[in-house]
Each structure stands twice: as C-alpha cells, then as structure tokens.
Amino acid sequence: MESMSFLIDGFSLAIQPGNLLYAAIGVIIGTAVGVLPGIGPALTVALLLPVTFKLDPGGSIIMFAGIYYGGMYGGSTTAILLNTPGESASVVTALEGNKMARAGRGGPALATAAIGSFVAALIATFGLAFLAPMLVKVAVQFGPWDYFGLMLIAFVTVSATFGSSPLRGLTSLAFGLWLGLMGIDQLTGQARLTFGVPELLDGVEVTTLAVGLFAIGEALLVASRHFHKPEQPIAVKGSIWMTKEDWKRSWKPWLRGTVIGFPIGALPAGGAEIPTFLSYNIERKLSRRPEEFGNGAIEGVAGPEAANNASAAGTLVPLLTLGLPTSATAAVMLAGFQQYNIQPGPLLFTQHADLVWGLVASLFIANVMLLVLNLPLVGIWVKLLKVPLPWLYAGILVFASMGTIAANPSVIELLLLAGFGAVGFLMRRYDYPIAPAVVGLILGPLAESALRRSVQMSLGDPMILFQHPGSAIMIAIATIALVAPFIFRGLSRFQQDED
C-alpha cells in the first residue's frame, strides 16, 4: 500500500504539462529512432545527453525513459517491414514478422507487436513499482564491502552478456576502468593519468565517452560499409487490425512473454535478447501449428515483443535500486543521471523520491502514448525508412559534435570526442562490445571507493571482503560467472576434437 501511495504522488507530478510534453517528445523520438535501421535507443539517449545538460533533471530523465520504451516499440517496425531490426532485442521479431509482411499480413504483425508491447510494459511497470521498494529495503543495509561485491558482479555479467566473446567484453571493460582512473584521486588529492592536461583533472566526461562510442563510432562504421543497394521496406497491405483468430492466438503469448521478460530483465545479468529468444522457443513448442513457424506465425511476433518490452521495464529495477545497468541503453541512462549529480541506488528513493516516482508514473503515461501513436501513424514511421543513410549519419555527426561543444566548450573535449569515435569504430569493426566500456567508466570509481573504504575500515586487512557473508557470496558469484564461459568453451572444443 505504501508503494501505491507513492505511485499516486508520482502521477500528480507526471501529469504536469511540462512532464507530459517531455514524455511525448521522448516516445516520438524513441519510436522514430527505433524504426531507423542501425540506430537504437542507446545511441539516441547518448546523442541527447549533452543537449539536455541544462534542462530540468526530472523532465530530461522522463524523456530518456520515453525514448527507451519508444525505441523498443519502433524496433519492431523495422524488423517486420525491412527484416532489419532497429535494435538487437528485435532480432527475433524479424524471424516471423517479416514473413508475415511478405505474405501480406504486415498490418496484423505490427498490431500484435504494438498491443503486446503495451500489455507487457503495463504489467511490468506495475512490477517495477512494487518490486523496487522491496529491493531498496535490502540494499540500504549494504556495507562498502557488499557494494564492491555487487560491482564485481556487474562488471563480470555485463562483460559476459554483451558481445560475442567474454574476453572481448572484459577488454572493453578494462578500457572503461582505465578511463575511470583519470583525474584527481579523491583520497590523496594526487593527479592520476592526466598526462599534464589540466582539462583531465576532473576526469573523463561520461557523456563525451557515450556520444563518441555510440554515435560517432556508429556513423563511421556505416560510412565504411558503403550501402549501395539498401533493402526496400515492404508496403503494409490491407487492414492493420487483427482478426478474431489473431487475438485468440496472441493473448497467451503476450502474457507468457511478460512473465519471461520482466524477471530476466531485472537480473543483474539480464537484458532483452535472452528473454526474446526464450519466448520464441517456448511459443514454438506450445503452438498447435508448429509448421507455421518459419513461415509467419503470429505467436512468434506476439511473445518475443512482449518479452522485449517487459524486460525493458525489468532493466530499470537494478538501475534505479542498485545503480547497475544491464543493457546498453541503461548504461547511457545511468550517465544521464550522473550528469545531474544524481546517483541511482538505494538512497535515490529517499533523496530524490519525487523524481523516481514521477519517472515510474510517466512510464505508464508513455506506454499509453505509444499505443495511440504506433498504429495510426505507421505510415509515417515507414516513410522514415526512406531517409538516405548519408544524410542521416552526417546529421548525427554534426549533432553529436555541436551537442558536446555546447555542454563543455573545450578543444580537448572535442579531441576526446573524435578519439572515442575512432575507438568506437574500431570496437564495432572487430566486434568488441561498447556498453562495458561505459559501465567501467561509471562504476569503476564507485567500485574503487567501496574497496578502499572497506580496507580502511578493516585497518588495511583485505580479508574483510571475505569475512562478511554478503560480499563473500557476491565475489564467489562473480568468480564463477567469469570462469564459467571459458570452461564451457574449452569443454565444447574438447568434445569437437573427440568427434
């Protein structure tokens, strides 16, 4: 009941005209960007970080959340009509959705994706509202050693989850941790890794790293690929509404996808890719028409899309309560909080209660806005697919550079942006994940502070990390999560050699 009263207070804040406008802008931009191939919500939020630097913190974070939800919606449009997912979580939707579009059933595919996303996000946001306060009650009892163990889990799971190789994920994380060491040591006051550059005394700006790696790196990668013959979107034929049979075949996958997506998204090693694949496999096994899978089964669109959006709400649970991002967009949103000197975690619900509950309430409003916008305006979203890629990515380069300079007018900052852009291009070119680098820069200084506080409290004895059950268990989990992928890979190679 306490959560319900806080949520009602949050709605009183979220329905203010200014915040409604921020939410509307967020969902429109998020949907539009989700539709564009290769541009996901993480890139969009990264682009807007420097632009929103001087805006109202509450409104800006509401807008970022709207972009997150909108990007999840919009990615399905590209996946269905172009067979090119707007972001990674929509890969599974393309399997059946594009086959439906080619068979002249693009309208029902878009409809079940939009309605399923609405149902899943609605239920999952209720889960966020009631689960987050319970998790906060546990987290406020954490000592610095527990926080260090938690950070280790975040480092390892994010590195193992993103990218094709755990080793590449750890390499990306190490780059971020190295950047996090730059600046003045808060304990001794000594300058570290500044190379005699005064602008680096305050450390590397998270917004500069995020914009450079996500926006500049993506633009350079697309330019290097030379798209000569882009695939044309499939026209939406006939009615966009679902038949009675479509509704009958969709509602159960919507609910199952929600049940799968939300808890996995809420895990420190969550994300949207795992539950979407899991939902697709479950729907294929439970379907009375398994022969339709691979040829345009509506269940293969309804379930994964519900899981996708439920996991988006679940991702906000560890982000808001523990300060742990479990997706690329959540990592950039964490940077958005920090640019306003707001640190997500247990104290967020006491120090910034109005902001948190206003954000949760705005998610309900944004979800309704997205349902109203998606189906009637599908023709406009499809036209966005015809934007020439050179214009699109040239605009991104200009927008990213101007936004960074406006937030921090410095030649050094512009040089860092260009350098991070080049690094982002190389990381994409050689399949190194980007999110761990951003997470390393954000959480690295926090992990260092927690470790040093723990050692200080124990008068220099590092064994204090293993003397407390909570931190010892979390360090053990992090160690297992780090070693397990290499063991499984070695076993699979051993079996292949025997065969």
C-alpha positions in Angstrom: 0.0 0.0 0.0 2.9 2.3 0.7 4.1 1.9 -2.9 0.6 2.7 -4.2 0.5 6.0 -2.3 4.0 6.9 -3.7 2.8 6.0 -7.2 -0.3 8.2 -6.8 2.0 11.1 -5.8 4.2 10.3 -8.8 1.2 10.6 -11.1 0.4 14.0 -9.7 3.9 15.0 -10.9 3.9 13.1 -14.2 0.6 14.7 -15.4 2.0 18.2 -15.1 2.0 19.8 -18.6 5.8 20.1 -18.8 6.4 16.5 -17.9 3.7 15.3 -20.3 5.5 17.2 -23.0 8.8 15.6 -22.1 7.2 12.2 -22.2 5.6 12.8 -25.6 8.8 14.1 -27.1 10.6 11.0 -25.7 8.2 8.5 -27.1 8.0 10.2 -30.5 11.8 10.4 -30.8 12.3 6.9 -29.4 9.8 5.4 -31.9 11.3 7.3 -34.8 14.8 6.3 -33.9 13.8 2.7 -33.2 12.4 2.5 -36.7 15.6 3.6 -38.3 17.9 0.7 -39.1 21.1 0.5 -37.0 20.1 3.3 -34.7 18.8 2.1 -31.3 17.7 3.8 -28.2 21.2 3.8 -26.6 22.6 5.9 -29.4 19.6 8.3 -29.2 19.9 8.8 -25.5 23.7 9.3 -25.9 23.1 12.0 -28.5 20.7 13.8 -26.3 22.8 13.8 -23.1 24.8 16.9 -24.0 21.7 18.7 -25.4 19.7 18.2 -22.1 22.6 19.2 -19.9 20.9 22.4 -18.7 17.3 21.2 -18.8 15.2 20.2 -15.9 16.6 16.9 -14.5 13.2 15.3 -13.8 11.9 16.1 -17.3 15.0 15.0 -19.0 15.1 11.6 -17.3 11.4 11.2 -18.1 12.2 11.9 -21.7 15.1 9.4 -21.7 12.7 6.7 -20.3 10.2 7.6 -23.1 13.0 7.1 -25.6 13.8 3.7 -24.1 10.3 2.5 -24.3 9.7 4.1 -27.7 12.9 2.5 -29.1 11.6 -0.9 -28.1 8.4 -0.3 -29.9 10.0 1.2 -33.0 12.5 -1.6 -33.5 9.7 -4.0 -34.3 8.6 -1.9 -37.3 11.9 -2.2 -39.0 12.2 -5.8 -38.1 8.8 -6.6 -39.6 8.8 -4.4 -42.7 12.5 -4.3 -43.6 13.9 -7.5 -41.9 16.5 -5.2 -40.3 16.0 -4.9 -36.5 16.3 -1.3 -35.2 18.0 -2.7 -32.1 19.2 -6.1 -31.0 16.2 -7.1 -29.0 14.0 -7.1 -32.2 16.1 -9.7 -33.9 13.6 -12.5 -33.0 10.7 -10.4 -34.2 12.2 -10.3 -37.7 12.1 -14.1 -38.0 8.3 -14.4 -38.2 7.2 -10.7 -38.6 9.0 -10.2 -41.9 7.5 -13.5 -43.3 4.0 -12.2 -42.3 4.7 -8.9 -44.1 5.8 -10.7 -47.2 2.6 -12.8 -47.1 0.5 -9.5 -47.0 -0.1 -9.6 -43.2 2.2 -6.8 -42.2 -0.7 -5.0 -40.5 -1.6 -7.7 -38.1 2.1 -8.3 -37.3 2.6 -4.6 -36.4 -0.7 -4.7 -34.4 0.2 -7.7 -32.3 3.7 -6.2 -31.7 2.2 -2.9 -30.6 -0.6 -4.3 -28.4 1.7 -7.0 -26.9 4.3 -4.3 -26.1 1.6 -2.3 -24.4 0.2 -5.1 -22.3 3.7 -6.4 -21.3 5.1 -2.9 -20.5 1.9 -2.1 -18.4 2.2 -5.2 -16.3 6.0 -5.0 -16.0 5.8 -1.3 -14.9 3.5 -2.4 -12.1 6.1 -5.0 -11.2 8.8 -2.2 -11.2 6.6 0.0 -8.9 6.1 -2.8 -6.3 9.4 -4.7 -6.5 11.8 -1.8 -6.4 10.9 -0.6 -2.9 11.4 -4.1 -1.5 14.8 -4.4 -3.1 15.7 -1.0 -1.7 15.0 -2.2 1.8 17.6 -4.9 1.4 20.1 -2.7 -0.4 20.2 0.1 2.3 21.7 -2.5 4.7 24.7 -3.0 2.4 28.2 -2.1 3.6 31.0 -0.9 1.4 32.3 -4.5 1.0 28.8 -5.6 -0.2 28.8 -2.8 -2.8 32.3 -3.8 -4.0 31.0 -7.4 -4.5 27.9 -6.1 -6.3 30.1 -4.0 -8.6 32.2 -7.1 -9.4 29.1 -9.0 -10.4 28.0 -6.1 -12.6 31.4 -5.9 -14.3 31.6 -9.6 -15.0 28.0 -10.1 -16.1 27.9 -7.1 -18.3 31.2 -8.1 -19.9 30.0 -11.7 -20.4 26.5 -10.7 -21.6 27.4 -8.2 -24.3 29.3 -9.2 -27.4 30.3 -12.5 -28.9 33.2 -13.2 -26.5 33.6 -12.8 -22.8 37.3 -11.9 -23.3 36.4 -9.1 -25.7 33.8 -7.9 -23.2 36.4 -7.8 -20.4 38.8 -5.9 -22.7 36.1 -3.3 -23.3 35.5 -3.1 -19.6 39.3 -2.7 -18.9 39.3 0.3 -21.2 36.5 1.9 -19.3 38.1 1.2 -15.9 41.3 2.8 -17.2 39.5 5.9 -18.2 37.8 6.0 -14.8 41.2 6.3 -13.1 41.9 9.6 -14.8 41.6 12.7 -12.7 42.3 13.7 -9.1 42.4 10.9 -6.6 39.7 11.7 -4.0 41.7 10.1 -1.2 45.2 11.6 -1.7 44.5 14.6 -3.9 47.1 13.4 -6.4 46.6 13.7 -10.2 46.4 10.4 -12.0 46.9 9.7 -15.7 46.2 13.3 -16.7 49.4 13.5 -18.9 49.8 17.1 -17.9 46.4 18.1 -19.4 44.5 20.4 -16.9 41.2 19.5 -18.5 41.6 15.9 -17.4 41.9 16.8 -13.7 38.1 16.4 -13.4 38.2 13.0 -15.2 36.7 11.9 -18.5 33.1 13.1 -19.0 30.7 10.1 -19.3 28.6 12.0 -21.9 31.7 12.5 -24.1 32.6 8.8 -24.0 29.0 7.7 -24.6 28.4 10.0 -27.6 31.8 9.2 -29.1 31.5 5.4 -28.8 27.8 5.1 -29.7 27.1 8.0 -32.1 30.4 8.8 -33.8 31.6 5.2 -33.9 28.3 4.0 -35.5 28.3 6.8 -38.1 31.9 5.9 -39.1 31.1 2.2 -39.3 28.1 2.8 -41.6 30.2 5.1 -43.8 32.8 2.4 -44.1 30.3 -0.2 -45.3 29.1 1.7 -48.4 25.5 0.7 -48.6 25.0 0.5 -52.3 21.6 -1.4 -52.5 19.6 -0.8 -49.3 16.7 -3.2 -49.0 13.3 -1.5 -49.6 10.6 -1.7 -46.9 7.5 -3.9 -47.6 4.3 -2.0 -48.0 1.6 -2.5 -45.4 -1.3 -4.0 -47.3 -4.9 -4.3 -46.2 -6.2 -3.6 -42.7 -3.7 -3.1 -39.8 -6.3 -4.6 -37.4 -6.1 -8.1 -36.1 -8.8 -10.7 -36.7 -10.6 -12.6 -34.0 -8.4 -15.5 -34.7 -5.3 -13.3 -34.4 -6.4 -12.1 -31.0 -7.1 -15.7 -29.9 -3.6 -16.7 -30.9 -1.8 -13.7 -29.4 -3.1 -13.0 -25.9 -1.5 -16.0 -24.3 1.9 -15.3 -25.8 1.6 -11.7 -24.6 1.2 -12.9 -21.0 3.9 -15.6 -21.3 6.3 -13.2 -22.8 5.7 -10.8 -19.9 6.3 -13.5 -17.3 9.6 -14.4 -19.1 10.8 -10.9 -19.9 10.4 -9.0 -16.6 12.3 -11.2 -14.2 15.2 -11.8 -16.6 15.4 -8.1 -17.3 15.5 -7.4 -13.6 18.5 -9.7 -13.1 22.0 -8.1 -12.9 22.9 -10.2 -16.0 19.6 -9.6 -17.7 18.9 -7.7 -20.9 16.3 -8.1 -23.7 18.0 -10.5 -26.0 17.8 -13.6 -23.8 14.0 -13.5 -23.0 13.0 -12.8 -26.6 14.8 -15.9 -27.8 13.4 -17.9 -24.9 9.9 -16.7 -25.6 10.2 -17.6 -29.2 11.3 -21.2 -28.4 8.5 -21.6 -25.9 5.8 -20.4 -28.3 7.1 -22.7 -31.0 6.9 -25.7 -28.6 3.5 -24.8 -27.3 1.9 -23.9 -30.6 -0.8 -26.0 -32.1 0.5 -25.0 -35.5 4.3 -25.6 -35.3 4.5 -25.9 -39.1 3.8 -22.2 -39.4 6.9 -21.2 -37.5 9.4 -20.0 -40.1 6.6 -19.1 -42.4 4.9 -16.3 -40.5 3.4 -17.5 -37.2 1.8 -14.6 -35.3 2.8 -16.2 -31.9 6.4 -15.7 -33.0 5.8 -12.0 -33.0 3.5 -11.6 -30.1 5.6 -13.5 -27.5 9.0 -12.0 -28.2 7.7 -8.5 -28.5 6.0 -8.8 -25.1 9.2 -10.3 -23.6 11.2 -7.4 -25.1 9.2 -4.6 -23.5 8.7 -6.4 -20.2 12.5 -6.8 -19.9 12.9 -3.1 -20.6 10.8 -2.3 -17.5 12.7 -5.0 -15.6 16.0 -3.4 -16.6 15.0 -0.3 -14.6 14.8 -2.3 -11.4 18.6 -2.9 -10.9 19.3 0.5 -12.5 17.2 2.5 -10.0 17.7 0.4 -6.9 21.3 -0.7 -7.2 22.7 1.6 -9.8 23.6 -1.4 -12.0 22.9 -1.1 -15.8 22.0 -4.4 -17.5 21.7 -3.1 -21.1 23.5 -0.6 -23.3 20.6 1.9 -23.0 20.5 1.5 -19.2 24.2 2.3 -19.1 23.7 5.5 -21.1 20.7 6.4 -18.9 23.0 5.9 -15.8 25.2 8.5 -17.4 22.2 10.8 -17.8 21.5 10.5 -14.0 25.1 11.3 -13.2 25.3 14.4 -15.4 22.8 15.9 -12.9 24.8 14.6 -9.9 22.2 12.0 -9.2 23.5 8.6 -8.3 21.0 5.7 -8.8 20.9 3.3 -5.8 19.1 2.7 -2.6 19.4 6.3 -1.4 17.8 7.5 -4.7 14.3 6.5 -3.3 14.8 8.8 -0.2 16.9 11.7 -1.6 15.0 12.0 -4.9 11.7 10.3 -4.2 9.7 12.8 -6.3 11.9 12.2 -9.3 11.8 8.4 -9.0 8.0 8.0 -8.6 7.4 10.7 -11.2 9.5 8.6 -13.6 7.7 5.4 -12.8 4.3 7.1 -13.2 5.4 8.7 -16.5 6.2 5.2 -17.8 2.5 4.3 -17.6 1.6 7.5 -19.5 4.3 6.9 -22.1 3.1 3.4 -22.6 -0.4 4.7 -23.4 1.0 7.4 -25.7 3.0 4.7 -27.6 -0.1 2.6 -28.2 -2.0 5.6 -29.5 0.9 6.7 -31.7 2.1 3.5 -33.2 -0.8 2.0 -35.1 -2.4 5.2 -36.6 1.0 6.7 -37.6 2.5 3.5 -39.0 2.6 5.1 -42.5 4.8 8.0 -41.2 7.2 5.6 -39.5 7.5 3.6 -42.7 8.5 6.7 -44.6 11.4 7.3 -42.2 12.9 4.1 -43.7 13.5 6.0 -46.9 15.8 8.7 -45.4 19.1 8.4 -47.2 21.8 7.0 -44.9 24.4 9.6 -45.9 22.1 12.4 -44.7 21.1 10.5 -41.6 24.6 9.8 -40.3 26.1 13.1 -41.4 23.4 14.7 -39.3 24.3 12.5 -36.4 28.0 13.6 -36.7 27.1 17.3 -36.7 24.5 16.9 -33.9 26.9 14.9 -31.7 29.8 17.4 -32.1 27.6 20.5 -31.6 25.9 19.0 -28.5 29.3 18.1 -26.9 30.7 21.5 -27.5 27.6 23.2 -26.2 27.8 21.2 -22.9 31.5 21.6 -22.4 33.2 24.2 -24.7 36.8 22.9 -24.9 39.2 21.9 -27.7 40.3 19.0 -25.5 36.7 17.8 -25.2 36.3 17.8 -29.0 39.5 15.9 -29.4 38.4 13.3 -26.9 35.1 13.0 -28.7 36.9 12.4 -32.0 39.3 9.9 -30.3 36.5 8.0 -28.7 34.7 8.0 -32.0 37.6 6.3 -33.7 37.9 3.8 -30.8 34.1 3.1 -31.1 34.5 2.5 -34.9 37.4 0.0 -34.2 35.4 -1.7 -31.5 32.5 -2.2 -33.8 34.7 -3.2 -36.7 36.3 -6.0 -34.6 33.2 -7.0 -32.7 34.1 -5.6 -29.3 31.0 -4.6 -27.2 30.7 -0.9 -26.3 28.5 -1.0 -23.2 31.1 -2.5 -20.9 33.4 0.5 -21.5 30.7 2.9 -20.5 29.8 0.8 -17.4 33.5 0.7 -16.5 33.9 4.5 -16.6 30.7 5.0 -14.5 31.0 2.2 -11.9 34.9 1.9 -11.8 35.4 4.9 -9.5 32.5 3.7 -7.3 34.0 0.2 -7.0 37.4 1.7 -6.2 35.9 3.9 -3.5 34.0 1.0 -2.0 37.1 -1.2 -1.9 39.3 1.5 -0.3 36.6 2.3 2.3 36.4 -1.4 3.2 40.2 -1.7 3.6 40.3 1.5 5.7 37.6 0.2 8.0 39.5 -3.0 8.5 42.8 -1.2 9.2 44.3 -2.5 6.0 43.1 -6.1 6.0 41.7 -7.0 2.6 40.2 -10.2 4.0 37.3 -8.2 5.3 35.8 -8.7 1.8 35.5 -12.5 2.6 34.6 -12.1 6.3 31.1 -10.7 5.5 28.7 -13.3 4.1 27.1 -10.9 1.6 30.3 -9.8 -0.1 31.8 -13.2 0.0 28.8 -14.7 -1.8 28.8 -12.0 -4.4 32.6 -12.3 -5.0 32.1 -16.1 -5.4 29.2 -15.5 -7.9 31.4 -13.0 -9.9 34.3 -15.5 -10.0 32.0 -18.3 -11.2 30.4 -16.1 -13.8 33.9 -15.1 -15.0 35.4 -18.6 -15.2 32.3 -20.5 -16.5 32.2 -19.2 -20.1 35.9 -20.2 -20.6 35.3 -23.7 -19.1 32.2 -24.3 -21.3 34.1 -23.1 -24.4 37.0 -25.5 -23.5 34.6 -28.4 -23.0 32.9 -27.7 -26.3 36.2 -27.7 -28.1 37.3 -30.9 -26.4 34.1 -32.6 -27.5 34.5 -31.4 -31.0 38.1 -32.8 -31.1 36.8 -36.2 -29.9 34.1 -36.3 -32.5 
